[in-house]
Amino acid sequence: MAKQVHFTNVSSEAFEQLRDKLKQLGLTLQGNEGNINEKGVKARYNYDAAQQRLDIDELSVGFPASMMVNEDSLVQRMASMVEEYGGRRA
């Protein structure tokens, strides 16, 4: 089942750090909104810099990523990354 996660108080710096760290995992976020469809991970994302809000919808993890993470563990990793820079789950 696909997951949703919403973050608030996400500064532009926090979003850039998240983008960089996800890229190290092989997931690329192009711009402030779009879709991820890489390595078995699918999601829609939207970052609103003015509202400092990041919404990730329809997150699902399939093969081959499912060999290392599931939806819950990926959400937890993203939450840790965002919280490191002052953001929090909504």
C-alpha positions as CSV (number, residue, x, y, z in Angstrom):
1,M,0.0,0.0,0.0
2,A,1.4,3.4,-1.0
3,K,2.3,5.8,1.8
4,Q,2.1,9.6,2.2
5,V,4.3,11.8,4.3
6,H,4.2,15.5,4.9
7,F,6.8,17.7,6.4
8,T,6.6,21.3,7.7
9,N,9.3,23.8,8.6
10,V,11.5,22.6,5.7
11,S,13.9,25.3,4.8
12,S,15.4,25.5,1.3
13,E,18.7,24.3,2.8
14,A,16.9,21.3,4.3
15,F,15.3,20.4,1.0
16,E,18.6,20.6,-0.8
17,Q,20.3,18.4,1.8
18,L,17.4,15.9,1.5
19,R,17.8,16.0,-2.3
20,D,21.5,15.4,-2.0
21,K,21.2,12.5,0.4
22,L,18.4,10.8,-1.7
23,K,20.6,11.2,-4.7
24,Q,23.3,9.2,-2.9
25,L,20.6,6.4,-2.6
26,G,20.0,6.6,-6.3
27,L,16.8,8.7,-6.1
28,T,16.7,12.0,-8.0
29,L,14.4,14.9,-7.2
30,Q,14.3,17.2,-10.3
31,G,13.1,20.6,-9.2
32,N,10.6,21.3,-6.5
33,E,7.9,19.0,-7.7
34,G,7.7,15.9,-9.8
35,N,7.8,12.1,-9.7
36,I,10.3,9.6,-8.6
37,N,10.5,6.3,-10.5
38,E,13.9,4.8,-9.9
39,K,15.3,1.6,-8.5
40,G,11.8,0.4,-7.6
41,V,10.9,3.5,-5.7
42,K,7.9,5.5,-6.9
43,A,6.4,8.7,-5.4
44,R,5.1,12.1,-6.2
45,Y,6.6,15.0,-4.4
46,N,5.9,18.7,-4.0
47,Y,8.1,21.2,-2.1
48,D,6.6,24.6,-1.4
49,A,9.5,26.9,-0.4
50,A,7.2,29.8,0.6
51,Q,5.2,27.5,3.0
52,Q,8.3,25.5,3.9
53,R,6.3,22.3,3.2
54,L,7.2,19.1,1.6
55,D,4.5,16.6,0.6
56,I,5.4,13.1,-0.6
57,D,2.4,11.1,-1.9
58,E,1.9,7.6,-3.4
59,L,5.3,6.4,-2.0
60,S,5.8,2.7,-2.8
61,V,8.9,0.6,-2.8
62,G,9.3,-2.4,-5.2
63,F,12.2,-4.5,-6.5
64,P,15.1,-3.9,-6.3
65,A,14.9,-1.3,-3.6
66,S,12.6,-3.6,-1.6
67,M,15.7,-5.8,-0.9
68,M,17.1,-3.0,1.3
69,V,14.1,-0.8,2.4
70,N,10.4,-0.8,2.7
71,E,8.0,2.2,2.7
72,D,8.2,2.6,6.5
73,S,12.0,2.5,6.7
74,L,12.3,4.9,3.7
75,V,9.9,7.4,5.4
76,Q,11.9,7.1,8.6
77,R,15.1,7.8,6.7
78,M,13.6,10.9,5.1
79,A,12.2,12.1,8.4
80,S,15.6,11.8,10.0
81,M,17.2,13.8,7.2
82,V,14.6,16.5,7.4
83,E,14.6,16.7,11.2
84,E,18.4,17.1,11.1
85,Y,17.8,20.5,9.6
86,G,14.9,21.7,11.7
87,G,11.9,20.3,9.8
88,R,9.3,17.9,11.2
89,R,6.6,15.5,10.2
90,A,3.2,17.2,9.9
